[in-house]
């Protein structure tokens, strides 16, 4: 199955695709119309890339089956595509994400009057799997830091990167996109741009500030971005992701998934265990709904409740 990618596709290229798409390939043509509409509506590049990849995969599947026009698509074709993803080993969560992307595409086609009704109407989404969240243990964190305890440039950068992820629970793209000017050491904050280019402010603790300062003092350049490679070139989002994975392997972490999102899980769970509440955690993580944040509360137990109650007892804090 051909996989579309928008990472290097410019607006002009999309327009050319629209102009030169044969009428017989209407479905492929409508995909390009849709992507331009997403861009005009101000959706982020990452969101458009995701739509292009997922809806584009479905369109390629349809064209391979000689289904060239949108009205020819029926629920059976969509089920066949989703089944093909399952047979390729995709998880239910991944198949569900494709389902939602295709649903959004067909809703747009209806709104734009390209079709009269969506073939998704009778289709139920694949059931989401309830994944067990496995955060890093305190021992994992100690090993991560001990393997980056030296004072060379790379160790200082890695230590700052690890602590920033653990302290803030920021997403990979948010951490990767930080500029030095986004950091306010006086206010102990960093301004980040989350999903949908939404701006928010997160706090960084004393130890993380110290690590960031040491890393910045080791630099001798004018690059505005926060993260650099060992050769002092800009570190890309993929570079940050690979750096984190390598650090996890070097620290011999096996129980938790060795990736940036595990740092986010760990930050969220430790925030709650240390007495934080789900409402402020929602703000910190940049979640749009509280339901997204509440999945972390299921990891807490009685011992966590007892420890927090010792700190926030309603009566003890009256100072009677």
C-alpha positions in Angstrom: 0.0 0.0 0.0 1.4 3.4 -1.0 1.9 5.8 1.9 1.4 9.5 1.3 3.6 12.0 3.1 3.2 15.8 3.2 6.4 16.5 5.1 8.1 17.8 1.9 5.0 18.7 -0.1 4.5 22.5 -0.5 1.3 24.5 -1.1 2.4 25.1 -4.7 2.9 21.4 -5.2 -0.6 20.7 -3.9 -2.0 23.2 -6.3 -0.2 21.6 -9.2 -1.5 18.2 -8.1 -5.0 19.7 -8.2 -4.6 21.3 -11.6 -3.1 18.2 -13.2 -5.2 15.5 -11.5 -7.2 13.7 -14.2 -10.9 13.9 -13.8 -11.1 10.0 -13.8 -9.0 10.1 -10.6 -11.5 12.2 -8.8 -10.9 10.5 -5.4 -7.2 11.4 -5.6 -8.1 14.9 -6.8 -10.5 15.4 -3.8 -7.7 14.4 -1.4 -5.6 17.3 -2.7 -8.6 19.6 -2.4 -9.1 18.4 1.2 -5.4 19.0 2.1 -5.5 22.5 0.7 -8.7 23.2 2.7 -6.9 22.0 5.9 -4.0 24.3 5.2 -6.3 27.3 4.6 -8.2 26.5 7.9 -4.9 26.9 9.7 -4.3 23.2 10.7 -0.8 22.5 11.8 1.7 20.9 9.4 1.8 17.8 11.6 -2.0 17.4 11.5 -2.0 17.9 7.7 0.8 15.3 7.3 -1.2 12.8 9.4 -4.3 13.4 7.3 -2.3 13.0 4.1 -0.7 9.8 5.3 -3.9 8.1 6.6 -6.5 9.3 4.1 -3.9 9.0 1.4 -3.3 5.4 2.3 -7.1 4.8 2.0 -7.3 6.6 -1.3 -4.4 4.5 -2.7 -6.2 1.3 -1.5 -9.4 2.4 -3.4 -7.5 3.3 -6.6 -5.8 -0.1 -6.5 -9.2 -1.6 -6.4 -10.2 0.5 -9.4 -12.6 2.7 -7.3 -11.8 6.1 -8.7 -14.7 8.3 -7.6 -16.0 9.2 -4.2 -19.6 8.1 -4.8 -18.4 4.6 -5.5 -17.1 4.1 -2.0 -19.3 2.1 0.3 -19.0 0.7 3.9 -17.7 -2.6 2.6 -14.7 -1.0 0.9 -13.8 1.0 4.1 -14.1 -2.2 6.2 -11.8 -4.0 3.7 -9.2 -1.3 4.1 -9.4 -1.3 7.9 -9.1 -5.1 7.8 -6.0 -4.8 5.6 -4.4 -2.6 8.3 -5.2 -5.2 11.0 -3.7 -8.0 8.8 -0.5 -5.9 8.5 -0.2 -6.0 12.3 -1.6 -2.5 13.1 -3.0 -2.2 16.6 -6.7 -1.4 17.2 -5.6 2.1 18.3 -3.8 2.7 15.0 -6.8 1.3 13.0 -9.1 3.6 15.0 -6.9 6.6 14.1 -7.2 5.7 10.4 -11.0 5.3 10.9 -11.3 8.8 12.4 -9.1 10.4 9.7 -11.2 8.8 6.9 -14.4 9.8 8.7 -13.3 13.4 8.8 -12.5 13.3 5.1 -15.9 12.0 4.2 -17.6 14.5 6.4 -15.7 17.2 4.6 -16.8 15.8 1.2 -20.5 15.9 2.4 -20.1 19.5 3.6 -18.5 20.5 0.3 -21.4 18.8 -1.6 -19.1 16.3 -3.4 -21.2 13.5 -2.1 -24.7 13.5 -0.6 -24.0 11.2 2.4 -21.1 9.6 4.1 -20.4 5.9 3.8 -19.2 6.0 7.3 -22.7 6.4 8.7 -23.2 2.8 9.6 -19.6 1.9 10.4 -18.6 1.5 14.1 -15.1 2.5 15.0 -12.6 -0.2 16.1 -12.6 -0.6 19.8 -9.7 1.2 21.5 -7.3 -0.9 23.5 -6.8 0.0 27.2 -3.0 0.1 27.3 -1.2 -0.3 30.6 0.8 2.8 31.2 4.4 1.8 32.2 6.3 4.8 33.5 10.0 4.9 34.2 10.9 3.7 37.7 13.0 5.9 40.0 15.8 3.4 39.3 15.4 3.9 35.6 15.7 7.7 36.0 18.8 7.3 38.2 20.4 5.1 35.5 19.5 7.6 32.8 21.1 10.5 34.7 24.2 8.5 35.8 25.1 7.7 32.2 25.1 11.5 31.5 26.9 12.7 34.6 30.0 14.0 32.8 30.6 17.7 32.0 31.2 17.4 28.3 28.8 19.2 25.9 26.8 16.1 24.9 26.3 14.9 28.5 25.2 18.3 29.6 22.7 18.5 26.7 21.4 15.0 27.4 20.9 15.7 31.1 19.0 18.9 30.4 16.9 17.0 27.9 16.0 14.2 30.3 15.2 16.5 33.2 13.1 18.8 31.0 11.0 15.9 29.7 10.6 14.5 33.2 9.8 17.8 34.9 7.2 19.2 32.4 5.7 16.2 30.6 6.0 18.1 27.3 5.4 16.3 24.0 8.3 15.5 21.7 7.3 18.3 19.2 7.0 20.8 22.0 10.4 20.0 23.5 12.0 20.0 20.1 10.6 23.4 19.1 11.7 25.3 22.2 13.8 28.4 21.5 16.2 29.9 24.0 14.0 33.0 24.0 11.1 30.9 25.2 12.8 30.3 28.5 12.3 32.8 31.4 14.6 31.8 34.2 13.3 34.7 36.4 9.8 33.3 36.2 10.9 29.7 36.1 8.8 29.1 33.0 9.0 28.0 29.4 6.5 29.1 26.7 5.7 26.2 24.3 3.4 25.7 21.3 1.3 22.5 21.6 -1.1 20.8 19.3 -3.0 23.1 17.0 -0.3 25.8 17.6 -1.8 26.5 21.0 0.5 28.4 23.3 0.9 27.5 26.9 3.3 28.1 29.8 4.9 25.4 31.9 7.0 25.7 35.0 10.5 24.2 35.3 11.9 23.2 38.7 15.2 24.2 40.2 17.2 21.1 39.2 16.0 21.4 35.6 16.8 25.1 35.5 20.3 24.3 36.7 20.8 21.6 34.1 19.5 24.0 31.3 21.9 26.8 32.4 24.9 24.5 32.5 24.0 23.2 29.0 23.5 26.8 27.6 26.8 27.9 29.2 28.6 25.1 27.3 27.4 26.5 24.0 29.3 29.1 21.9 26.9 29.9 19.1 24.1 32.2 18.1 21.6 29.6 17.1 18.1 30.5 18.5 16.9 26.9 19.0 17.5 25.2 22.4 18.9 21.9 21.1 22.0 21.2 19.2 23.8 18.1 17.9 27.3 17.0 19.0 28.6 18.9 16.0 26.7 22.0 17.1 24.1 21.9 14.4 20.3 22.2 14.9 18.8 19.1 16.5 15.6 18.1 14.6 12.5 16.5 16.1 13.7 13.1 14.7 17.1 13.8 16.3 15.6 14.4 19.7 13.6 11.2 19.4 16.6 9.1 18.4 18.7 10.7 21.2 16.1 9.7 23.8 15.9 6.2 22.5 19.7 5.8 22.6 19.8 7.1 26.1 17.2 4.6 27.2 19.1 1.7 25.6 22.4 2.9 27.2 20.7 2.9 30.6 19.5 -0.6 29.9 15.8 0.2 30.4 13.7 -2.8 29.4 10.3 -2.6 31.2 9.2 0.8 30.0 9.0 1.8 26.3 12.2 3.7 25.4 10.7 6.8 23.9 9.8 10.5 24.6 6.1 9.7 25.4 7.2 7.5 28.3 8.8 10.6 29.9 5.4 12.3 29.5 3.6 9.4 31.3 6.3 9.4 34.0 6.0 13.2 34.6 2.2 13.0 34.8 2.1 10.0 37.2 4.8 11.5 39.5 3.0 14.9 39.4 -0.1 13.2 40.8 1.9 11.0 43.3 3.6 14.1 44.7 0.3 15.7 45.5 -0.7 17.4 42.2 -4.3 17.4 41.0 -5.7 16.3 37.7 -7.0 19.8 36.9 -3.6 21.5 37.0 -2.1 18.4 35.4 -4.5 18.9 32.5 -3.1 22.5 32.0 0.5 21.3 32.3 0.0 18.6 29.7 -2.0 20.7 27.3 -5.0 18.3 27.2 -8.2 19.6 25.7 -10.4 17.4 27.9 -10.1 16.2 31.5 -10.9 12.6 30.2 -7.5 12.5 28.5 -5.8 13.4 31.8 -7.9 11.0 34.0 -6.2 7.9 32.5 -3.3 8.7 34.7 -5.3 8.6 37.9 -6.0 4.9 37.4 -2.3 4.2 38.1 -2.6 5.6 41.6 -3.4 3.5 44.7 -4.3 3.7 48.4 -0.7 4.4 49.4 -0.6 7.4 47.1 -3.9 8.7 48.6 -2.5 8.2 52.2 0.7 10.0 51.4 -1.1 13.0 49.8 -3.6 13.2 52.6 -0.8 13.6 55.1 0.1 16.8 53.2 -3.3 18.2 52.4 -5.5 16.9 55.3 -8.5 19.4 55.5 -8.4 19.4 59.3 -4.6 19.4 59.9 -4.2 22.4 57.6 -6.7 24.4 59.7 -3.9 24.7 62.3 -6.3 24.3 65.2 
